[in-house]
Amino acid sequence: MDKAIAQSEISLRNKKRYLYLAVAAAVIITLLLLLRSLFAPTVSRNSITTAIAQKGNIENTLTATGVVVPEFEEVITSSVNASVQQVLLDAGSAVKKGQSVLLLDKSAAQLQYENLRFQLELKRNNIRKMQLELNKSFYDLQSNNTIKQLRINSLEAAVENARRLFKAGGGTREDIEQATMNLQVAQQEKKQLENEISTRQQSMKLDIQESELAAKIQANELKELERKLTLADVVASRAGVVTWVNRNIGAAINEGEPLARIADLGSYKINGSISDAWADQIRTGLPVIVKTNDSLLRGTVANIHPAVENNILSFDVQLPRQHQQQLRPNQKLDIYLVTASHENIVRVANGAAFKSGQSQDVFVVRDNIAYRRRVVIGLTSFDFVEVVSGIQPGETVITSDMKEYDQVRQLTIKN
């Protein structure tokens, strides 16, 4: 006869069954995790860089390059054709305002000046001579005209006498006609002489004016050459440092050739350059960040050069004087032009993981697992990337290049 099983024994058997099932489930899960860890993609922690998303501000920047140059640099050029006679100051020497930098042999220009001066004096003497000739000619012609007038007066009297004699019966009509003809001839000769006086005077005055104009032109040339000879004294117009000087003693120097450069090393500016593709975003007054070693200096775009060479746009950056002490001549720098800014946004340190385009995938790390996530990117600077959506403050993001894991949804990070 079957014996009834006690209720307590049934409960014990059920507990054992549940325990076996739980142990089996734990073993299966452990095996699955082990298999997953064996076959799932992994990445070494040392081979990646990460950053924690945080709240902050960001400035959108365009990357450019720059070189430090003196803010004021004077290029002294030769004002005349000459040759280098003596170098008084070498490159690197301090120079005071009005101090000579080098001496020029300007004997050829001086000889040209003397020749021009002699030619001008000859022209002026010739003008005075022409003026005397004009006065003498005018006096002679006026004297002849006076004599002509006296002869006309005499002939007019002769005509009147011939007419009176004819009326008195002591003369003939032919005498009257002859006297009248002589008078008319004399009057015509006087008109001809007066016309000659006017024409001769006008002609001589024009000759004098032409000579005076030529003399004036030559006087201006002489004055200009005198000015150039004065400028040929190579002196500094302001205090500074000689950065370059022509040391070719005896070398021929043409007018306009550079002789020396003097710079004020107390103040600098930065000559920047960027692709002209960004020309529409560059304007004067645009904020600029200049990176020098570990420092970030703030400045503005002071001037934009109008000429574009080889698709490169050039501009000048002005920094506050207190920042200029960190600059050195010919120092090459990275320049970031600030075109826009946002405040109190989610940002992540910039890195190779962030590509161009607003929507892109990144890996977010949680518990040694990196999960692929789609994010929307906003402004970008050289330091940070704005995350519009997809990442919350405090989350850890892989910022290094993850291109080889484009098809992977998640990664295991190994120490």
DRENVO-698881 format. One record per residue (C-alpha): x, y, z; residue in three letters. Coordinates in Angstrom, 1 decimal. Example, Ala and Ser with C-alpha at 12.3 -4.5 7.8 and 13.67 -1.06 7.14 Angstrom:
// residues 2
12.3, -4.5, 7.8, ALA
13.7, -1.1, 7.1, SER
***
This chain:
// residues 415
0.0, 0.0, 0.0, MET
1.4, 3.4, -1.1, ASP
2.6, 5.7, 1.6, LYS
1.6, 9.4, 1.5, ALA
4.6, 11.8, 1.0, ILE
4.9, 14.4, 3.7, ALA
4.2, 18.0, 2.7, GLN
7.6, 19.1, 4.2, SER
9.4, 16.7, 1.9, GLU
7.6, 18.0, -1.1, ILE
8.6, 21.5, -0.2, SER
12.2, 20.4, 0.2, LEU
12.3, 18.8, -3.2, ARG
10.8, 21.9, -4.9, ASN
13.5, 24.1, -3.2, LYS
16.2, 21.8, -4.5, LYS
14.7, 21.9, -8.0, ARG
14.6, 25.7, -8.0, TYR
18.2, 25.9, -6.6, LEU
19.4, 23.6, -9.4, TYR
17.6, 25.7, -12.0, LEU
19.1, 28.9, -10.6, ALA
22.6, 27.4, -10.5, VAL
22.1, 26.2, -14.1, ALA
20.9, 29.6, -15.2, ALA
23.9, 31.3, -13.6, ALA
26.3, 28.9, -15.2, VAL
24.7, 29.5, -18.6, ILE
24.8, 33.3, -18.2, ILE
28.4, 33.1, -17.1, THR
29.3, 30.9, -20.1, LEU
27.5, 33.4, -22.4, LEU
29.4, 36.3, -20.9, LEU
32.6, 34.4, -21.3, LEU
31.8, 33.5, -24.9, LEU
30.9, 37.1, -25.6, ARG
34.1, 38.4, -24.1, SER
36.0, 35.9, -26.2, LEU
34.4, 36.8, -29.5, PHE
33.2, 40.5, -29.0, ALA
35.5, 43.3, -30.3, PRO
37.8, 44.8, -27.7, THR
40.1, 47.8, -27.5, VAL
42.9, 48.6, -25.1, SER
42.4, 51.5, -22.8, ARG
45.9, 52.7, -23.5, ASN
45.1, 53.0, -27.2, SER
42.2, 55.4, -26.8, ILE
41.5, 58.8, -25.3, THR
38.4, 59.8, -23.5, THR
36.7, 63.0, -22.3, ALA
33.8, 63.7, -19.9, ILE
31.0, 65.8, -21.3, ALA
30.4, 69.0, -19.3, GLN
28.6, 72.2, -19.4, LYS
30.4, 75.3, -20.6, GLY
31.0, 77.9, -23.4, ASN
32.3, 77.3, -26.9, ILE
33.7, 79.5, -29.7, GLU
33.5, 78.4, -33.3, ASN
36.9, 79.0, -34.9, THR
38.7, 78.9, -38.2, LEU
42.2, 77.7, -38.1, THR
44.9, 79.9, -39.7, ALA
48.7, 80.3, -39.4, THR
50.7, 83.4, -38.6, GLY
54.2, 84.8, -38.1, VAL
55.3, 87.5, -35.7, VAL
56.7, 90.7, -37.3, VAL
57.5, 94.1, -35.8, PRO
54.5, 96.3, -35.8, GLU
56.6, 99.2, -37.2, PHE
59.4, 98.5, -39.6, GLU
61.1, 101.2, -41.7, GLU
62.7, 100.3, -45.0, VAL
65.3, 102.8, -45.9, ILE
65.8, 102.9, -49.7, THR
68.4, 104.8, -51.8, SER
67.0, 108.1, -53.1, SER
69.7, 108.4, -55.8, VAL
72.0, 106.2, -57.8, ASN
75.1, 105.7, -55.6, ALA
77.3, 103.0, -54.1, SER
77.9, 101.8, -50.5, VAL
80.9, 103.6, -49.0, GLN
80.8, 102.6, -45.3, GLN
78.6, 100.6, -43.0, VAL
78.2, 102.3, -39.6, LEU
75.8, 99.9, -37.8, LEU
75.4, 96.2, -38.2, ASP
72.2, 94.2, -38.0, ALA
71.1, 93.8, -34.4, GLY
72.5, 97.2, -33.4, SER
70.3, 99.7, -31.5, ALA
69.8, 103.0, -33.4, VAL
68.6, 106.4, -32.2, LYS
66.4, 108.8, -34.2, LYS
68.6, 110.7, -36.6, GLY
71.6, 108.4, -36.3, GLN
73.4, 107.4, -39.5, SER
73.3, 103.7, -40.5, VAL
75.6, 103.7, -43.5, LEU
77.4, 106.2, -45.8, LEU
76.8, 106.4, -49.5, LEU
79.2, 107.6, -52.2, ASP
76.9, 110.0, -54.0, LYS
79.5, 111.8, -56.1, SER
77.8, 110.9, -59.4, ALA
74.5, 112.4, -58.2, ALA
76.3, 115.4, -56.8, GLN
77.9, 116.0, -60.2, LEU
74.5, 115.7, -61.9, GLN
73.2, 118.3, -59.4, TYR
76.0, 120.7, -60.3, GLU
75.4, 120.2, -64.0, ASN
71.7, 120.9, -63.6, LEU
72.5, 124.0, -61.5, ARG
74.8, 125.4, -64.2, PHE
72.3, 124.7, -66.9, GLN
69.6, 126.5, -64.9, LEU
71.8, 129.5, -64.5, GLU
72.5, 129.6, -68.2, LEU
68.8, 129.4, -68.9, LYS
68.1, 132.3, -66.5, ARG
70.9, 134.4, -68.1, ASN
69.4, 133.6, -71.5, ASN
66.0, 134.8, -70.3, ILE
67.5, 138.1, -69.0, ARG
69.3, 138.5, -72.4, LYS
66.0, 137.9, -74.3, MET
64.3, 140.5, -72.0, GLN
67.0, 143.1, -72.9, LEU
66.6, 142.3, -76.6, GLU
62.9, 142.7, -76.3, LEU
63.2, 146.1, -74.6, ASN
65.8, 147.2, -77.2, LYS
63.7, 146.0, -80.1, SER
60.7, 147.8, -78.7, PHE
62.6, 151.0, -78.2, TYR
64.0, 150.8, -81.8, ASP
60.7, 150.1, -83.3, LEU
59.0, 152.9, -81.3, GLN
61.7, 155.3, -82.5, SER
61.1, 154.3, -86.1, ASN
57.4, 154.7, -85.5, ASN
57.9, 158.2, -84.2, THR
60.1, 159.1, -87.2, ILE
57.3, 157.7, -89.4, LYS
54.8, 159.9, -87.7, GLN
56.9, 163.0, -88.1, LEU
57.2, 162.2, -91.8, ARG
53.5, 161.8, -92.1, ILE
53.0, 165.1, -90.4, ASN
55.3, 166.7, -92.9, SER
53.6, 165.1, -95.9, LEU
50.1, 166.2, -94.6, GLU
51.5, 169.8, -94.6, ALA
52.8, 169.3, -98.1, ALA
49.4, 168.2, -99.3, VAL
47.8, 171.3, -97.8, GLU
50.4, 173.5, -99.4, ASN
49.8, 171.9, -102.8, ALA
46.1, 172.5, -102.5, ARG
46.6, 176.2, -101.5, ARG
49.0, 176.8, -104.4, LEU
46.5, 175.1, -106.8, PHE
43.8, 177.4, -105.6, LYS
46.0, 180.4, -105.9, ALA
47.0, 179.3, -109.4, GLY
50.6, 178.6, -108.5, GLY
50.4, 174.8, -108.6, GLY
49.0, 171.9, -110.6, THR
46.6, 169.0, -109.8, ARG
49.5, 166.7, -110.4, GLU
51.4, 168.3, -107.5, ASP
48.4, 167.6, -105.2, ILE
48.1, 164.0, -106.3, GLU
51.8, 163.4, -105.8, GLN
51.8, 164.9, -102.4, ALA
48.7, 162.8, -101.5, THR
50.3, 159.6, -102.7, MET
53.4, 160.3, -100.7, ASN
51.3, 160.7, -97.6, LEU
49.4, 157.5, -98.2, GLN
52.6, 155.6, -98.7, VAL
54.0, 157.0, -95.4, ALA
50.8, 156.1, -93.5, GLN
50.9, 152.5, -94.9, GLN
54.5, 152.2, -93.9, GLU
53.6, 153.4, -90.4, LYS
50.8, 150.8, -90.1, LYS
53.2, 148.1, -91.3, GLN
55.7, 149.2, -88.7, LEU
53.1, 149.2, -85.9, GLU
52.0, 145.6, -86.9, ASN
55.7, 144.5, -86.9, GLU
56.1, 146.0, -83.4, ILE
53.1, 144.1, -82.1, SER
54.1, 140.8, -83.8, THR
57.7, 141.1, -82.7, ARG
56.7, 141.8, -79.1, GLN
54.3, 138.9, -79.0, GLN
56.9, 136.5, -80.5, SER
59.6, 137.6, -78.1, MET
57.3, 137.4, -75.1, LYS
56.3, 133.8, -76.1, LEU
60.0, 132.9, -76.4, ASP
60.6, 134.4, -73.0, ILE
57.6, 132.5, -71.5, GLN
58.8, 129.2, -73.1, GLU
62.3, 129.8, -71.7, SER
60.9, 130.7, -68.3, GLU
58.7, 127.5, -68.3, LEU
61.8, 125.4, -69.2, ALA
63.8, 127.1, -66.5, ALA
61.0, 126.4, -64.0, LYS
60.9, 122.7, -64.9, ILE
64.6, 122.5, -64.5, GLN
64.5, 124.4, -61.2, ALA
62.0, 121.8, -59.9, ASN
64.2, 119.0, -61.1, GLU
67.1, 120.6, -59.3, LEU
65.0, 121.0, -56.2, LYS
64.0, 117.3, -56.3, GLU
67.6, 116.2, -56.8, LEU
68.6, 118.4, -53.9, GLU
65.9, 116.7, -51.8, ARG
67.1, 113.3, -52.9, LYS
70.7, 114.1, -52.0, LEU
69.5, 115.1, -48.6, THR
67.6, 111.9, -48.2, LEU
70.7, 110.0, -49.4, ALA
72.0, 110.5, -45.9, ASP
70.9, 107.1, -44.5, VAL
69.6, 108.0, -41.1, VAL
66.9, 106.5, -38.9, ALA
63.7, 108.4, -38.7, SER
62.8, 106.7, -35.4, ARG
64.5, 104.8, -32.6, ALA
64.7, 101.0, -33.0, GLY
66.9, 98.1, -34.0, VAL
68.7, 97.5, -37.3, VAL
67.3, 94.2, -38.6, THR
69.2, 94.3, -41.9, TRP
71.8, 96.4, -43.7, VAL
73.4, 96.2, -47.1, ASN
77.0, 95.4, -46.4, ARG
78.3, 95.2, -50.0, ASN
80.9, 97.9, -49.8, ILE
81.4, 99.5, -53.2, GLY
78.4, 97.8, -54.8, ALA
76.4, 100.0, -57.1, ALA
73.0, 100.9, -55.7, ILE
70.1, 102.0, -58.0, ASN
67.5, 104.5, -56.9, GLU
64.8, 102.8, -54.9, GLY
66.9, 99.8, -53.8, GLU
66.7, 98.9, -50.1, PRO
69.7, 99.8, -47.9, LEU
68.6, 99.0, -44.4, ALA
65.6, 97.9, -42.3, ARG
64.9, 99.4, -38.8, ILE
62.2, 97.9, -36.6, ALA
60.6, 98.8, -33.3, ASP
61.0, 95.6, -31.3, LEU
58.9, 97.0, -28.5, GLY
55.7, 96.2, -30.3, SER
54.6, 93.4, -32.6, TYR
51.8, 92.3, -34.9, LYS
51.0, 88.9, -36.5, ILE
50.8, 88.4, -40.2, ASN
48.1, 85.8, -40.6, GLY
47.1, 83.7, -43.6, SER
44.1, 81.5, -44.4, ILE
42.5, 79.9, -47.4, SER
40.5, 82.5, -49.4, ASP
37.6, 80.0, -49.2, ALA
36.8, 81.6, -45.8, TRP
37.2, 85.2, -47.1, ALA
33.5, 86.0, -46.6, ASP
33.8, 85.2, -42.9, GLN
36.9, 87.4, -42.3, ILE
36.4, 91.0, -41.3, ARG
38.2, 93.6, -39.3, THR
37.5, 93.5, -35.6, GLY
37.0, 89.7, -35.6, LEU
38.1, 88.2, -32.3, PRO
41.2, 86.1, -32.6, VAL
42.8, 83.5, -30.3, ILE
46.6, 83.1, -30.7, VAL
48.2, 79.9, -29.4, LYS
51.8, 80.4, -28.1, THR
53.3, 77.3, -26.4, ASN
50.8, 76.7, -23.5, ASP
49.3, 80.2, -23.6, SER
46.2, 81.5, -25.4, LEU
46.3, 85.2, -26.2, LEU
43.3, 87.2, -27.3, ARG
43.5, 89.8, -30.1, GLY
41.5, 91.1, -33.1, THR
41.9, 91.3, -36.9, VAL
43.3, 94.8, -37.4, ALA
43.7, 94.8, -41.2, ASN
42.8, 92.6, -44.2, ILE
45.2, 92.7, -47.2, HIS
43.2, 93.3, -50.4, PRO
45.5, 91.1, -52.6, ALA
45.0, 87.3, -52.7, VAL
48.0, 85.3, -53.7, GLU
47.9, 81.5, -54.5, ASN
44.4, 81.3, -53.0, ASN
45.7, 82.6, -49.7, ILE
44.2, 85.6, -47.9, LEU
46.5, 87.6, -45.6, SER
45.5, 89.7, -42.6, PHE
47.1, 91.4, -39.6, ASP
46.3, 90.5, -36.0, VAL
46.7, 93.1, -33.2, GLN
47.3, 92.0, -29.6, LEU
47.1, 94.1, -26.5, PRO
50.5, 95.4, -25.5, ARG
50.6, 93.3, -22.3, GLN
50.5, 90.1, -24.4, HIS
53.2, 91.2, -26.8, GLN
56.0, 90.4, -24.3, GLN
55.4, 86.7, -25.1, GLN
56.1, 87.2, -28.8, LEU
59.4, 86.9, -30.7, ARG
60.3, 88.1, -34.2, PRO
59.6, 85.5, -36.9, ASN
57.8, 83.2, -34.4, GLN
55.3, 80.9, -36.2, LYS
52.0, 80.6, -34.4, LEU
48.6, 78.9, -34.7, ASP
45.7, 81.4, -35.1, ILE
42.0, 80.7, -34.5, TYR
39.5, 83.2, -35.8, LEU
36.4, 83.3, -33.7, VAL
33.3, 83.4, -36.0, THR
30.6, 82.5, -33.5, ALA
30.1, 81.5, -29.8, SER
27.5, 79.7, -27.6, HIS
27.2, 79.7, -23.8, GLU
26.2, 77.1, -21.3, ASN
26.1, 74.2, -23.7, ILE
27.2, 70.5, -23.5, VAL
30.7, 70.2, -24.8, ARG
33.4, 67.5, -25.2, VAL
37.1, 67.9, -25.7, ALA
37.8, 67.9, -29.4, ASN
39.5, 64.9, -30.9, GLY
39.9, 62.8, -34.0, ALA
36.7, 61.0, -33.4, ALA
34.7, 64.1, -34.5, PHE
34.4, 64.5, -38.2, LYS
32.9, 67.2, -40.4, SER
29.1, 67.2, -40.5, GLY
26.4, 67.7, -37.9, GLN
25.1, 64.2, -37.4, SER
27.7, 61.5, -36.6, GLN
28.4, 58.4, -34.5, ASP
30.7, 58.3, -31.4, VAL
31.3, 55.8, -28.6, PHE
30.1, 56.5, -25.1, VAL
31.8, 54.5, -22.3, VAL
29.9, 52.8, -19.4, ARG
31.2, 50.1, -17.2, ASP
34.2, 49.3, -19.5, ASN
31.8, 48.9, -22.5, ILE
31.8, 51.5, -25.3, ALA
28.4, 51.9, -27.0, TYR
27.9, 53.5, -30.4, ARG
25.6, 56.4, -30.3, ARG
24.3, 59.0, -32.8, ARG
24.9, 62.6, -31.8, VAL
24.3, 66.0, -33.3, VAL
27.3, 68.4, -33.4, ILE
27.1, 72.2, -33.2, GLY
30.0, 74.6, -33.0, LEU
33.6, 73.4, -33.1, THR
36.7, 75.0, -31.7, SER
40.3, 73.8, -31.5, PHE
39.6, 72.6, -27.9, ASP
35.9, 71.6, -27.7, PHE
33.0, 70.3, -29.7, VAL
29.4, 71.3, -28.9, GLU
27.0, 68.4, -28.6, VAL
23.5, 69.6, -29.4, VAL
21.9, 66.2, -28.6, SER
22.9, 62.6, -27.9, GLY
25.2, 63.1, -24.9, ILE
24.5, 64.3, -21.4, GLN
26.9, 66.0, -19.0, PRO
29.0, 63.6, -17.0, GLY
29.0, 60.9, -19.7, GLU
32.4, 59.6, -21.0, THR
33.1, 59.8, -24.7, VAL
35.9, 58.3, -26.7, ILE
37.6, 61.2, -28.5, THR
40.4, 59.3, -30.4, SER
39.9, 58.0, -34.0, ASP
37.6, 55.0, -34.1, MET
37.3, 54.6, -37.9, LYS
38.3, 50.9, -37.8, GLU
35.3, 50.2, -35.7, TYR
32.7, 51.8, -38.0, ASP
30.7, 48.6, -38.2, GLN
30.8, 47.7, -34.5, VAL
27.9, 48.5, -32.2, ARG
29.8, 48.1, -28.9, GLN
33.3, 47.5, -27.7, LEU
34.8, 46.0, -24.6, THR
37.6, 48.1, -23.1, ILE
40.5, 46.1, -21.6, LYS
43.0, 47.6, -19.2, ASN
***
